[in-house]
Amino acid sequence: MSITNNLQHIKSQLPEKVTLVAVSKTKPIPEIMEAYTAGHRVFGENKIQEMAEKYDQMPKDIQWHMIGHLQRNKVKYMASFVDLIHGIDSLKTLKEINKQAKKNDRVINCLLQVKIAQEETKFGLEETELQEIFNSNEFQELKNVNVTGLMGMASFTSNETQVEEEFGSLKTIFEKFRIQNSELKTLSMGMSGDYKTAIDQGSTMIRVGSAIFGSRQ
């Protein structure tokens, strides 16, 4: 199936409230342009330099999402254009984003990453650390970042019950913090292999790459 057909197939199955981030990392511009021509506007990259190069060469109505683990010293290269930064797991990183956003006279939307997987390799905050950030005076003083939600990645396992439970735990945390913070509207969880389970558990944003563009190069 073509990229256009893959996109249309996935979008036809999504509830209205769910945003699809097409993960375009490592993909050449002509392939991303096929998705763009098919009407898609939200793309996710995991390397800041690659995203900046694509931003320079592609239409300016694209929303670029940074979905990879973030190196603080590289935030400056995307601060002028990035639409949403996923996967933030420290107050230090939020402060750096705030600093660079201020230099560009912008407010940058961010998602805080919660650790829900049992794998050691996954990044993320524990629930207590999340609470500490939201309660801190330093967080309250950040005027150029807007934390719009939470994100998390389930364990890479064929055990569907485990994946379901991990997504369910993040949904519970999200609802708890949303009572305290009405800005929280996005719950980003689910990728090519598990997005249907994630949506069943309450995800409002999914990150899909290989199911759209084919396997990674």
N, C-alpha and C positions, 0 to 999 in steps of 0.2 A: 504493500500500500504506500501511496505517496505521503509526504509530510502533510499536505492539505487534507487528504482523506483521514489520516491519523488524528489530526486536530479536530476535524468535524465529528469524527466518531466519539472521541473523548468528551467534547463539549456537549454533544447530544445527550450524554448520560449524566451530566452534572446538574445538581440542584442550582437554582438561580443565585443563591447566596454564596456559592463557592467560586473563588477566584482561582483561575488556572495560571500558574507561573510556568512558562515553557523554558525548561533548563537547556540553555544553548551553549553551555561551556564546551570548549574544544571544537565547536561546529563552525564551519566557514560561513562567511557573510551571505553567499548565494542561497544556502539552505535556510538561514534565518529569514532572509527576504522572502522565501516561499511562504513561510508561516505568516510574515507580515502582510504579504499580498492577499493571503487568505483571511485577513482581518484581525490577526492576533497582535496585541500591543504590549504584553507583559512578558519580559524575558529575564531569566536568572543566570548569573555568572558566578564563578567561585574564585576567579583571579582578577584583581583590580586592574592590572595593566591591560589584560585582554578585554575587559569590559570597557575601559577608557578608549581603547583603539576602535572597538566596534561602535561606541557612542559617536566618535568623531566622524565615522564613515556612513552612519545609518540615519534614517529619518528621525527627526527630533520629537515626534509625538510618542516615541517608545518609552515605556516605564521600565527602567533598569533596576533589578533587585540584586543585591549582593547576598549570595546564599552560602558562601564558604566561610570557614573559620577566619576571623579577621585579625590581620597584623596591624597594630595601632599606627605604626610609622607610615602606613600606606593609605590611611584614610583620606589624607589631603588630595590624593589623585582622583578621587571620585566625589568629593564633597560638593562640587559645583553642580552635579547633575543626578546623583543616585536618588531613586524614588523611595526605596525601602531597604533597610539593612536587617537581614535575618541573623539569628545566631549570636547575639551579644550575650556574653556570660561574665561580665565584670563591670563594676562601676567605673573603673579606670578607662575602659574602652568607651563607655558612654560619655565620659568627660572629654575624651579626645575627639569624639564625633561632634560634641557640642562646640568645642573650640574651633574646629574646622568649618562647621556649619555657620558659626558666627562670622568668621572671616569672609564667607561667601554670602552673608546676609540672607541666610536660609534657615528654615526649620526642617530637620531631617527626621523622617519617620523610622522607627526602630521596633524590632521584636526582641524580647529577652528569651534566651534559650534555657529550657528546663531539662534537666537530665532525667529521662524516663527509662532509657535502655539499661539492661543489665551488663552490657559490654563496657569494658574499661576505656575503650578507644573513643567513645562518644563524649563530646563536651557538654557542658550545661551546668546550671545552678541547681542546688538543692532548694526545696521549698523555703527553708529557714533563711537561706541567703537571699532569695527573692524578696522575702519580707523585709530583711535588713535594708536592701536597696530602696524599696518603696518608702520605708520609714525614715530614711536618712535625710538630714538637712541638705547634704551635698546634692542629692537627687532632686530635691525640691527647687534648688537654685539653677538647675539646667534649663535655660529658656530656649535653647536652639535645637533641642531634641524632643521628639514626641513619641513616647512609648505607646504604640497602638495595639499591642497584643503580645502573645507568647508563641513560642514554637518549640517543637521537640521532634526527635527522631527515635523511632522504635528500634529494638534489637533486630539485627539482620538474621532472621531465623525463619524456618518453615512452620514453626509452631504458631498457628493463627490465634489461638487462645491467648498466648503470651502477648502478641502484638496488640490484640484487642484490649487486654488489661492495661498495657502501657499507655495506649492512646486514651483509654477511659480515665486513667489516673491524671493525665494532663488536662483533660476536660474538667475534671473535678477541681483541680488547682485553679484553672482559668476562671471558673464560675465563682470560686471563693474570692479571688482577687478583683474580679469585676464588680463585686458588691462595694469594694473599697475605692475602686478607680473606674469611673464611667468612661474614661478614654479607651479602655481595653475593648476592642471590637474584633480583632483578628486572632484566630486560633489556627496557626499554620502547622499542619502535620499531614504526612502522607506523601509518598513518592510513587514512581511507576509501579512498583510491586505491591504496594499496600494502600494506595489512595482510597480504594473503595471501602476498606475497613475503617480508615481514618474518617471518611465522610460519615459513615454510620455512627461513629463515636463523637461527631460534632465538629469536625474540621471545617473551617471556612476558607482555607487556602491550601492548595496542593502544589507540589513541585514535581513536574513530570518532564523527563528528558528522553530516555530511550524509547518510551511508548509513542513519542512524537517523531523524533529524529532518527530512530534506529540506534543500535548499540554504539557506544563511545569509540572514537578513533584512537 
